[in-house]
């Protein structure tokens, strides 16, 4: 009876996934969390792309949203005072308005061409930033709100809210610390919105909760290590490495879009 109980409990904990699959997922989450803790973004894109090679996206995406919220809440207290609230509020309002429009666009416009267009924009912008291009003054309310709308369209259309807001802060003179802090705070709001939409669509299941529980320790350890890297790195090095990450994500998005276009 005890052996049966142990086997049943183990099967319940694994949720039908093999130990090797969960170990792979934990490794991916750990590595993506280091990037998240360091730069403030990139976790969802890296984790979903890698894990969805072996798991259905519908099973992994809700778990990743939960982990994103956990990562943001873990990082937010340390950066709270550095957040650029004036711009962040306009970004969140624009994103909240445009996210449902992005969902509607997804139903009528093929996602692959949209991803390719976004990827090309991100790659070109990242290269421009690496070469030293930057805004002289902080964008006003109208430009910030427009960026929020673009972010919402990207978020609702194909679950990629990150690139527009990352480009916004790294083009602005807000500074590395303020930009990273604002991105972290932004993801708290957008991930809560995203999880709410997934819940309304009945995509949040006990299986996704189990996966999030399995991945939470690798997440927190990776975020902690990444945040230490940010603290010890010079502003110039941080900017260069963050733009390299953004460029890599743009290339990854481009490849995904081209793959979806031909399959």
Secondary structure as GFF3:
##gff-version 3
##sequence-region A 1 263
A	DSSP	alpha_helix	2	14	.	.	.	ID=ss1
A	DSSP	alpha_helix	19	39	.	.	.	ID=ss2
A	DSSP	alpha_helix	43	51	.	.	.	ID=ss3
A	DSSP	alpha_helix	57	79	.	.	.	ID=ss4
A	DSSP	three_ten_helix	80	82	.	.	.	ID=ss5
A	DSSP	alpha_helix	85	108	.	.	.	ID=ss6
A	DSSP	alpha_helix	111	130	.	.	.	ID=ss7
A	DSSP	alpha_helix	141	158	.	.	.	ID=ss8
A	DSSP	alpha_helix	162	171	.	.	.	ID=ss9
A	DSSP	alpha_helix	176	200	.	.	.	ID=ss10
A	DSSP	alpha_helix	206	232	.	.	.	ID=ss11
A	DSSP	alpha_helix	235	262	.	.	.	ID=ss12
###
